[in-house]
């Protein structure tokens, strides 16, 4: 099971932005039952991003959207590609995760948010 670790303050920012806003209602062209969610994405690194229709600008680069990178999978890391591939495989993807899963983990005020995943299950917890 892969264990993906994210900075809780960055995840909290994504959750606060996403809460109560309209979200995209399709996923790869298929209807999406979730009303509020964050996307777990693998392309240039592994990261979480808002699923809200309204973009959350990155303060460091206002032309880009704000994302929370997995601690070992930031594109600036020279080992990003290999680490990302080892953790989540070689294919790019975007997987919606219900906002409630992150809210429950953040309620305990952790320093890290951990996404545990394998080919069948996904679970969100708080970590030290």
DSSP file (Angstrom, degrees, kcal/mol; ACC not computed):
  #  RESIDUE AA STRUCTURE BP1 BP2  ACC     N-H-->O    O-->H-N    N-H-->O    O-->H-N    TCO  KAPPA ALPHA  PHI   PSI    X-CA   Y-CA   Z-CA
    1    1 A X              0   0    0      0, 0.0   117,-0.2     0, 0.0     2,-0.2   0.000 360.0 360.0 360.0 127.9    0.0    0.0    0.0
    2    2 A X  E     -A  117   0A   0    115,-2.5   115,-2.3    85,-0.1     2,-0.5  -0.502 360.0-154.3 -74.2 144.5    1.4    3.4   -1.0
    3    3 A X  E     -A  116   0A   0    113,-0.2     2,-0.5    -2,-0.2   113,-0.2  -0.944  10.4-168.2-123.9 106.3    1.5    6.0    1.7
    4    4 A X  E     -A  115   0A   0    111,-2.9   111,-2.7    -2,-0.5     2,-0.4  -0.839   5.6-156.3-101.8 129.7    1.4    9.6    0.3
    5    5 A X  E     +A  114   0A   0     -2,-0.5    66,-2.7   109,-0.2     2,-0.3  -0.903  12.6 179.3-114.8 130.7    2.2   12.4    2.7
    6    6 A X  E     -A  113   0A   0    107,-2.7   107,-2.8    -2,-0.4     2,-0.3  -0.939  38.7 -99.5-128.8 148.3    1.1   16.1    2.3
    7    7 A X  E  >  -A  112   0A   0     62,-0.5     4,-2.0    -2,-0.3     3,-0.4  -0.526  30.8-143.5 -65.3 123.0    1.5   19.2    4.4
    8    8 A X  H  > S+     0   0    0    103,-2.4     4,-2.7    -2,-0.3     5,-0.2   0.838  97.0  56.5 -63.2 -34.6   -1.7   19.6    6.4
    9    9 A X  H  > S+     0   0    0    102,-0.4     4,-1.6     2,-0.2    -1,-0.2   0.875 108.9  47.4 -66.9 -34.5   -1.7   23.5    6.1
   10   10 A X  H  > S+     0   0    0     -3,-0.4     4,-1.8     2,-0.2    -2,-0.2   0.894 112.9  48.0 -70.2 -40.4   -1.6   23.2    2.3
   11   11 A X  H  X S+     0   0    0     -4,-2.0     4,-2.6     1,-0.2    -2,-0.2   0.906 109.0  54.3 -65.8 -40.7   -4.4   20.6    2.3
   12   12 A X  H  X S+     0   0    0     -4,-2.7     4,-2.9     1,-0.2     5,-0.2   0.900 106.0  53.0 -59.2 -40.9   -6.4   22.8    4.7
   13   13 A X  H  X S+     0   0    0     -4,-1.6     4,-2.0     1,-0.2    -1,-0.2   0.910 110.2  47.5 -61.6 -42.0   -6.1   25.7    2.2
   14   14 A X  H  X S+     0   0    0     -4,-1.8     4,-2.2     2,-0.2    -2,-0.2   0.914 113.0  48.4 -64.2 -43.6   -7.4   23.5   -0.6
   15   15 A X  H  X S+     0   0    0     -4,-2.6     4,-2.2     2,-0.2    -2,-0.2   0.932 111.2  49.7 -63.3 -46.5  -10.3   22.2    1.5
   16   16 A X  H  < S+     0   0    0     -4,-2.9    -1,-0.2     1,-0.2    -2,-0.2   0.888 113.1  47.3 -61.8 -38.9  -11.3   25.8    2.6
   17   17 A X  H  < S+     0   0    0     -4,-2.0    -1,-0.2    -5,-0.2    -2,-0.2   0.895 115.4  45.5 -65.9 -40.1  -11.2   26.9   -1.0
   18   18 A X  H >< S+     0   0    0     -4,-2.2     3,-1.7    -5,-0.2    -2,-0.2   0.776  86.2 106.2 -77.3 -29.0  -13.3   24.0   -2.2
   19   19 A X  T 3< S-     0   0    0     -4,-2.2     3,-0.1     1,-0.3    17,-0.0  -0.318  93.9  -1.4 -62.5 125.3  -15.9   24.0    0.5
   20   20 A X  T 3  S+     0   0    0      1,-0.3     2,-0.3    -2,-0.1    -1,-0.3   0.479 103.3 116.6  79.8   3.2  -19.3   25.3   -0.7
   21   21 A X  S <  S-     0   0    0     -3,-1.7    -1,-0.3     1,-0.1     2,-0.1  -0.726  75.5 -94.0-102.1 153.7  -18.2   26.1   -4.2
   22   22 A X        -     0   0    0     -2,-0.3    31,-2.8    -3,-0.1    32,-0.5  -0.418  44.7-157.3 -62.1 139.1  -19.6   24.4   -7.4
   23   23 A X  B     -C   52   0B   0     29,-0.3    29,-0.2    12,-0.3    13,-0.0  -0.803  29.1 -87.0-115.2 158.0  -17.4   21.5   -8.5
   24   24 A X        -     0   0    0     27,-1.7    -1,-0.1    -2,-0.3    27,-0.0  -0.380  34.3-153.7 -59.1 141.6  -17.0   19.8  -11.9
   25   25 A X        +     0   0    0      6,-0.0     7,-2.6    -3,-0.0     2,-0.3   0.267  67.9  64.2-109.6  12.2  -19.7   17.2  -12.3
   26   26 A X  E     -D   31   0C   0      5,-0.3     2,-0.4     7,-0.0     5,-0.2  -0.959  57.5-160.6-131.2 155.3  -17.9   14.8  -14.7
   27   27 A X  E >  S-D   30   0C   0      3,-2.9     3,-1.7    -2,-0.3    68,-0.0  -0.954  84.3 -19.5-135.6 111.8  -14.8   12.7  -14.4
   28   28 A X  T 3  S-     0   0    0     -2,-0.4     3,-0.1     1,-0.3    -1,-0.1   0.892 130.0 -51.7  52.2  42.0  -13.2   11.6  -17.7
   29   29 A X  T 3  S+     0   0    0      1,-0.3     2,-0.3     3,-0.0    -1,-0.3   0.345 117.7 111.4  82.4  -6.8  -16.5   12.4  -19.4
   30   30 A X  E <  S-D   27   0C   0     -3,-1.7    -3,-2.9     1,-0.1    -1,-0.3  -0.762  78.8 -96.2-100.2 146.0  -18.6   10.3  -16.9
   31   31 A X  E     -D   26   0C   0     -2,-0.3     2,-0.5    -5,-0.2    -5,-0.3  -0.299  36.5-144.6 -58.0 142.3  -21.0   11.7  -14.4
   32   32 A X        -     0   0    0     -7,-2.6    -1,-0.1     1,-0.1    -3,-0.0  -0.955  10.3-161.8-115.5 122.8  -19.5   12.2  -11.0
   33   33 A X        +     0   0    0     -2,-0.5    -1,-0.1     2,-0.0     2,-0.1   0.750  63.7  98.3 -75.1 -24.8  -21.7   11.7   -7.9
   34   34 A X        -     0   0    0      1,-0.1     3,-0.1    62,-0.0    -2,-0.1  -0.390  52.7-167.7 -67.0 139.5  -19.4   13.6   -5.5
   35   35 A X  S    S+     0   0    0      1,-0.3     2,-0.4    -2,-0.1   -12,-0.3   0.801  76.0  22.2 -95.6 -36.0  -20.5   17.1   -4.9
   36   36 A X  S    S+     0   0    0    -14,-0.1    63,-2.0    16,-0.0    64,-0.3  -0.999  79.4 138.1-135.7 131.5  -17.3   18.4   -3.1
   37   37 A X  E     -E   98   0D   0     -2,-0.4    14,-1.5    61,-0.3     2,-0.3  -0.989  42.7-125.0-161.9 163.1  -13.8   16.8   -3.5
   38   38 A X  E     -EF  97  50D   0     59,-2.3    59,-3.1    -2,-0.3     2,-0.5  -0.884  32.1-125.8-108.7 151.0  -10.1   17.2   -4.0
   39   39 A X  E     -EF  96  49D   0     10,-3.1    10,-2.0    -2,-0.3     2,-0.6  -0.841   7.3-149.4 -96.2 133.2   -8.3   15.5   -6.9
   40   40 A X  E     -EF  95  48D   0     55,-2.7    55,-3.0    -2,-0.5     2,-0.4  -0.928  31.4-169.9 -93.3 121.4   -5.3   13.3   -6.2
   41   41 A X  E     -EF  94  47D   0      6,-3.3     6,-2.3    -2,-0.6     2,-0.4  -0.907  25.0-169.4-123.3 141.2   -3.3   13.8   -9.4
   42   42 A X  E     +EF  93  46D   0     51,-2.6    51,-1.6    -2,-0.4     4,-0.2  -0.952  51.6  93.4-126.3 111.6   -0.2   12.1  -10.9
   43   43 A X  S    S+     0   0    0      2,-1.9     2,-1.5    -2,-0.4    41,-0.0  -0.098  96.0  14.9-149.7 -91.9    1.4   13.9  -13.9
   44   44 A X  S    S-     0   0    0     -2,-0.0    31,-0.4    40,-0.0     2,-0.2  -0.652 140.1 -36.8 -87.6  80.4    4.2   16.2  -13.2
   45   45 A X  S    S-     0   0    0     -2,-1.5    -2,-1.9    29,-0.2     2,-0.4  -0.536  87.6 -70.9  96.0-170.0    4.7   14.9   -9.7
   46   46 A X  E     +F   42   0D   0     27,-1.3    24,-2.9    -4,-0.2     2,-0.3  -0.997  65.6 147.3-125.4 128.6    1.9   13.7   -7.3
   47   47 A X  E     -FG  41  69D   0     -6,-2.3    -6,-3.3    -2,-0.4     2,-0.4  -0.969  43.6-116.6-155.8 166.3   -0.3   16.3   -5.8
   48   48 A X  E     +FG  40  68D   0     20,-2.3    20,-2.4    -2,-0.3     2,-0.3  -0.887  33.6 176.6-105.9 141.7   -3.7   17.3   -4.4
   49   49 A X  E     -F   39   0D   0    -10,-2.0   -10,-3.1    -2,-0.4    18,-0.1  -0.968  35.3 -90.4-141.3 159.0   -5.7   20.0   -6.1
   50   50 A X  E     -F   38   0D   0     16,-0.5   -12,-0.2    -2,-0.3     6,-0.1  -0.375  19.2-154.2 -66.6 143.9   -9.2   21.6   -5.7
   51   51 A X        +     0   0    0    -14,-1.5   -27,-1.7    -2,-0.1    -1,-0.1   0.398  59.0 118.7 -94.5  -0.2  -12.0   20.1   -7.6
   52   52 A X  B    S-C   23   0B   0    -29,-0.2   -29,-0.3   -15,-0.2     4,-0.1  -0.322  71.5-129.5 -67.1 148.6  -13.9   23.4   -7.5
   53   53 A X  S    S+     0   0    0    -31,-2.8     2,-0.4   -35,-0.1   -30,-0.1   0.871  92.9  80.0 -64.0 -36.9  -14.7   25.1  -10.8
   54   54 A X  S    S-     0   0    0    -32,-0.5    -2,-0.1   -37,-0.1     2,-0.1  -0.605  88.5-125.2 -75.3 125.7  -13.2   28.3   -9.4
   55   55 A X        -     0   0    0     -2,-0.4     2,-0.7    -4,-0.1    -2,-0.1  -0.438   8.6-141.9 -73.6 142.9   -9.4   28.2   -9.7
   56   56 A X        -     0   0    0     10,-0.2    10,-3.7    -2,-0.1    -6,-0.1  -0.912  25.2-137.9-102.2 104.8   -7.3   28.8   -6.6
   57   57 A X  E     -H   65   0E   0     -2,-0.7     2,-0.5     8,-0.3     8,-0.3  -0.297  13.0-119.0 -66.1 147.3   -4.2   30.8   -7.8
   58   58 A X  E >   -H   61   0E   0      6,-2.5     3,-0.9     3,-0.7     6,-0.3  -0.762  15.6-144.3 -82.6 122.3   -0.8   29.9   -6.5
   59   59 A X  T 3  S+     0   0    0     -2,-0.5     3,-0.4     1,-0.3    -1,-0.1   0.829 101.2  51.5 -59.4 -30.9    0.6   32.9   -4.6
   60   60 A X  T 3  S+     0   0    0      1,-0.3    -1,-0.3     2,-0.1     2,-0.2   0.745 130.2  16.1 -76.6 -23.2    4.1   32.1   -5.9
   61   61 A X  E X   -H   58   0E   0     -3,-0.9     3,-2.7     3,-0.2    -3,-0.7  -0.653  68.3-169.1-151.2  85.5    2.9   31.9   -9.5
   62   62 A X  E 3  S+     0   0E   0     -3,-0.4    -3,-0.1     1,-0.3     4,-0.1   0.663  86.1  63.8 -56.9 -17.7   -0.5   33.5  -10.0
   63   63 A X  E 3  S+     0   0E   0     -6,-0.1    -1,-0.3    -5,-0.1     2,-0.2   0.718 100.5  63.6 -76.1 -19.9   -0.8   32.0  -13.5
   64   64 A X  E <  S-     0   0E   0     -3,-2.7    -6,-2.5    -6,-0.3     2,-0.3  -0.631  89.3-110.7-101.6 160.0   -0.7   28.5  -12.0
   65   65 A X  E     -H   57   0E   0     -8,-0.3     2,-0.3    -2,-0.2    -8,-0.3  -0.641  36.8-105.9 -85.7 147.6   -3.2   26.8   -9.7
   66   66 A X        +     0   0    0    -10,-3.7   -16,-0.5    -2,-0.3     2,-0.3  -0.571  46.1 173.6 -72.4 133.1   -2.3   26.1   -6.1
   67   67 A X        -     0   0    0     -2,-0.3     2,-0.6   -18,-0.1   -18,-0.2  -0.942  32.3-128.5-135.4 158.6   -1.6   22.4   -5.4
   68   68 A X  E     -G   48   0D   0    -20,-2.4   -20,-2.3    -2,-0.3     2,-0.2  -0.936  30.2-148.5-108.6 109.3   -0.3   20.5   -2.4
   69   69 A X  E     -G   47   0D   0     -2,-0.6   -62,-0.5   -22,-0.2   -22,-0.3  -0.502  21.9-106.2 -78.9 144.5    2.6   18.2   -3.5
   70   70 A X    >   -     0   0    0    -24,-2.9     3,-1.9     3,-0.3   -64,-0.2  -0.451  41.8-109.6 -60.1 142.4    3.3   14.9   -1.9
   71   71 A X  T 3  S+     0   0    0    -66,-2.7     3,-0.2     1,-0.3    -1,-0.1   0.709 114.5  32.2 -57.2 -25.1    6.5   15.4    0.2
   72   72 A X  T 3  S+     0   0    0    -67,-0.2    -1,-0.3     1,-0.1    11,-0.2   0.353 109.9  67.9-110.6   4.3    8.7   13.4   -2.1
   73   73 A X    <   +     0   0    0     -3,-1.9   -27,-1.3   -27,-0.2     2,-0.4  -0.152  56.9 133.8-125.0  39.8    7.1   14.1   -5.5
   74   74 A X    >   -     0   0    0     -3,-0.2     3,-2.4   -29,-0.2     6,-0.2  -0.742  60.6-125.9 -86.8 136.8    7.6   17.7   -6.3
   75   75 A X  T 3  S+     0   0    0    -31,-0.4     5,-0.1    -2,-0.4     6,-0.1   0.733 107.8  64.5 -56.5 -22.9    8.8   18.3   -9.9
   76   76 A X  T 3  S+     0   0    0      4,-0.1     2,-0.4     3,-0.1    -1,-0.3   0.672  82.3  92.4 -75.0 -14.8   11.8   20.3   -8.7
   77   77 A X  S X  S-     0   0    0     -3,-2.4     3,-2.1     1,-0.1     4,-0.3  -0.676  76.8-140.7 -79.0 126.8   13.2   17.1   -7.0
   78   78 A X  T 3  S+     0   0    0     -2,-0.4     3,-0.2     1,-0.3     4,-0.2   0.740 103.1  49.2 -61.7 -21.1   15.5   15.3   -9.4
   79   79 A X  T 3> S+     0   0    0      1,-0.2     4,-2.9     2,-0.1     5,-0.3   0.298  79.1 109.4 -97.5   9.3   14.1   11.9   -8.3
   80   80 A X  H <> S+     0   0    0     -3,-2.1     4,-3.0    -6,-0.2     5,-0.3   0.901  76.4  48.1 -53.6 -50.2   10.5   13.0   -8.7
   81   81 A X  H  > S+     0   0    0     -4,-0.3     4,-2.3    -3,-0.2    -1,-0.2   0.933 116.1  42.6 -60.9 -48.2    9.7   10.9  -11.7
   82   82 A X  H  > S+     0   0    0     -4,-0.2     4,-2.2     2,-0.2    -1,-0.2   0.909 116.9  47.3 -66.5 -42.3   11.2    7.7  -10.2
   83   83 A X  H  X S+     0   0    0     -4,-2.9     4,-2.1     2,-0.2    -2,-0.2   0.930 112.7  48.9 -65.3 -45.1    9.7    8.3   -6.8
   84   84 A X  H  X S+     0   0    0     -4,-3.0     4,-2.9    -5,-0.3     5,-0.4   0.921 112.0  49.3 -59.5 -44.8    6.2    9.1   -8.2
   85   85 A X  H  X S+     0   0    0     -4,-2.3     4,-1.9    -5,-0.3    -1,-0.2   0.897 110.6  50.0 -62.6 -41.5    6.3    6.0  -10.4
   86   86 A X  H  < S+     0   0    0     -4,-2.2    -1,-0.2    -5,-0.2    -2,-0.2   0.860 117.0  41.5 -65.6 -35.3    7.3    3.8   -7.4
   87   87 A X  H  < S+     0   0    0     -4,-2.1    -2,-0.2    -5,-0.2    -1,-0.2   0.910 136.8   6.3 -79.8 -43.9    4.5    5.1   -5.3
   88   88 A X  H  < S-     0   0    0     -4,-2.9     3,-0.2     1,-0.3    -3,-0.2   0.341 104.4-105.7-128.3   6.3    1.6    5.3   -7.7
   89   89 A X     <  -     0   0    0     -4,-1.9    -1,-0.3    -5,-0.4    -2,-0.1  -0.273  40.6 -72.4  92.7 178.0    2.7    3.7  -11.0
   90   90 A X  S    S+     0   0    0     -2,-0.1     2,-0.2    -4,-0.1    -1,-0.2   0.642  95.9  93.8 -90.5 -16.3    3.7    5.1  -14.4
   91   91 A X  S    S-     0   0    0     -3,-0.2     2,-0.2    -6,-0.1    -3,-0.0  -0.559  74.6-121.5 -82.9 141.2    0.3    6.2  -15.7
   92   92 A X        +     0   0    0     -2,-0.2     2,-0.3   -51,-0.0   -49,-0.2  -0.495  43.9 161.9 -71.0 147.8   -1.0    9.7  -15.2
   93   93 A X  E     -E   42   0D   0    -51,-1.6   -51,-2.6    -2,-0.2     2,-0.4  -0.984  35.8-147.4-158.7 165.7   -4.4   10.0  -13.4
   94   94 A X  E     -E   41   0D   0     -2,-0.3     2,-0.5   -53,-0.2   -53,-0.2  -0.953  19.7-173.9-137.5 120.7   -6.7   12.2  -11.5
   95   95 A X  E     -E   40   0D   0    -55,-3.0   -55,-2.7    -2,-0.4     2,-0.2  -0.960  18.8-136.3-121.1 117.2   -8.8   10.6   -8.7
   96   96 A X  E     -E   39   0D   0     -2,-0.5     2,-0.4   -57,-0.2   -57,-0.2  -0.520  19.0-168.1 -73.2 136.6  -11.5   12.5   -6.9
   97   97 A X  E     -E   38   0D   0    -59,-3.1   -59,-2.3    -2,-0.2     5,-0.1  -0.994  31.2-103.5-124.8 129.1  -11.6   12.1   -3.1
   98   98 A X  E >>  -E   37   0D   0     -2,-0.4     3,-1.2   -61,-0.2     4,-0.8  -0.195  21.2-131.4 -54.8 137.4  -14.5   13.3   -1.1
   99   99 A X  H >> S+     0   0    0    -63,-2.0     4,-2.4     1,-0.3     3,-0.6   0.826 104.1  68.1 -57.1 -33.3  -13.8   16.5    0.8
  100  100 A X  H 3> S+     0   0    0    -64,-0.3     4,-2.4     1,-0.2    -1,-0.3   0.834  92.3  59.1 -59.0 -33.4  -15.3   14.9    4.0
  101  101 A X  H <> S+     0   0    0     -3,-1.2     4,-1.5     1,-0.2    -1,-0.2   0.894 110.2  42.0 -63.7 -39.0  -12.3   12.5    4.1
  102  102 A X  H <X S+     0   0    0     -4,-0.8     4,-2.7    -3,-0.6    -2,-0.2   0.878 111.7  54.6 -75.0 -38.2   -9.9   15.4    4.4
  103  103 A X  H  X S+     0   0    0     -4,-2.4     4,-1.5     1,-0.2    -2,-0.2   0.910 108.2  49.8 -61.7 -41.7  -12.1   17.3    6.8
  104  104 A X  H  < S+     0   0    0     -4,-2.4     4,-0.4     1,-0.2    -1,-0.2   0.915 113.6  45.3 -63.4 -42.9  -12.2   14.4    9.2
  105  105 A X  H >< S+     0   0    0     -4,-1.5     3,-1.0     1,-0.2     5,-0.5   0.890 113.2  50.1 -68.1 -38.8   -8.4   14.0    9.1
  106  106 A X  H >< S+     0   0    0     -4,-2.7     3,-2.3     1,-0.2    -1,-0.2   0.729  92.1  77.7 -72.3 -21.6   -7.9   17.7    9.5
  107  107 A X  T 3< S+     0   0    0     -4,-1.5    -1,-0.2     1,-0.3    -2,-0.2   0.749  90.4  55.8 -60.5 -23.3  -10.2   17.9   12.5
  108  108 A X  T <  S-     0   0    0     -3,-1.0    -1,-0.3    -4,-0.4    -2,-0.2   0.340 110.8-124.0 -91.0   6.7   -7.4   16.4   14.7
  109  109 A X    <   +     0   0    0     -3,-2.3    -3,-0.1     1,-0.1    -2,-0.1   0.903  44.0 178.0  51.8  52.0   -5.0   19.2   13.7
  110  110 A X        -     0   0    0     -5,-0.5    18,-0.2     1,-0.1    -1,-0.1  -0.337  36.7-134.1 -77.2 164.7   -2.3   17.0   12.3
  111  111 A X  S    S+     0   0    0     16,-1.2  -103,-2.4     1,-0.1  -102,-0.4   0.754  91.4  34.5 -83.9 -28.7    1.0   18.3   10.7
  112  112 A X  E     -AB   7 127A   0     15,-2.1    15,-2.7  -105,-0.2     2,-0.5  -0.922  67.9-145.8-126.5 149.8    0.6   15.9    7.8
  113  113 A X  E     -AB   6 126A   0   -107,-2.8  -107,-2.7    -2,-0.3     2,-0.5  -0.975  21.6-157.6-110.6 130.5   -2.3   14.4    5.8
  114  114 A X  E     -AB   5 125A   0     11,-3.2    11,-2.8    -2,-0.5     2,-0.6  -0.934   8.8-161.5-116.2 128.1   -1.6   10.9    4.6
  115  115 A X  E     -AB   4 124A   0   -111,-2.7  -111,-2.9    -2,-0.5     2,-0.5  -0.942   9.8-163.1-106.4 116.9   -3.4    9.2    1.7
  116  116 A X  E     +AB   3 123A   0      7,-3.2     7,-2.5    -2,-0.6     2,-0.4  -0.871  21.8 164.9 -98.8 126.9   -3.1    5.4    1.9
  117  117 A X  E     +AB   2 122A   0   -115,-2.3  -115,-2.5    -2,-0.5     2,-0.2  -0.998  20.0 161.5-148.3 150.3   -3.9    3.7   -1.4
  118  118 A X        -     0   0    0      3,-2.3   -30,-0.0    -2,-0.4    -2,-0.0  -0.729  63.9 -71.4-140.3-165.9   -3.6    0.5   -3.4
  119  119 A X  S    S+     0   0    0     -2,-0.2     3,-0.1     1,-0.2    -2,-0.0   0.678 129.8  27.7 -69.6 -15.1   -5.5   -0.8   -6.4
  120  120 A X  S    S+     0   0    0      1,-0.2     2,-0.3     0, 0.0    -1,-0.2   0.694 118.1  38.8-116.9 -27.1   -8.7   -1.3   -4.4
  121  121 A X        -     0   0    0      2,-0.0    -3,-2.3     0, 0.0     2,-0.3  -0.891  47.3-169.6-132.9 157.8   -8.9    1.1   -1.5
  122  122 A X  E     +B  117   0A   0     -2,-0.3     2,-0.3    -5,-0.2    -5,-0.2  -0.986  12.5 176.2-144.1 135.0   -8.1    4.7   -0.6
  123  123 A X  E     -B  116   0A   0     -7,-2.5    -7,-3.2    -2,-0.3     2,-0.4  -0.998  17.3-147.5-143.3 142.4   -8.1    6.1    2.9
  124  124 A X  E     +B  115   0A   0     -2,-0.3     2,-0.3    -9,-0.2    -9,-0.2  -0.940  25.7 162.3-114.7 129.9   -7.2    9.6    4.3
  125  125 A X  E     -B  114   0A   0    -11,-2.8   -11,-3.2    -2,-0.4     2,-0.3  -0.892  36.1-110.6-136.3 168.0   -5.7   10.0    7.8
  126  126 A X  E     -B  113   0A   0     -2,-0.3     2,-0.3   -13,-0.2   -13,-0.2  -0.730  36.1-172.6 -95.1 152.3   -3.8   12.6    9.8
  127  127 A X  E      B  112   0A   0    -15,-2.7   -15,-2.1    -2,-0.3   -16,-1.2  -0.915 360.0 360.0-141.1 167.5   -0.2   12.1   10.7
  128  128 A X              0   0    0     -2,-0.3   -15,-0.1   -17,-0.2    -2,-0.0   0.468 360.0 360.0 -75.7 360.0    2.6   13.6   12.8
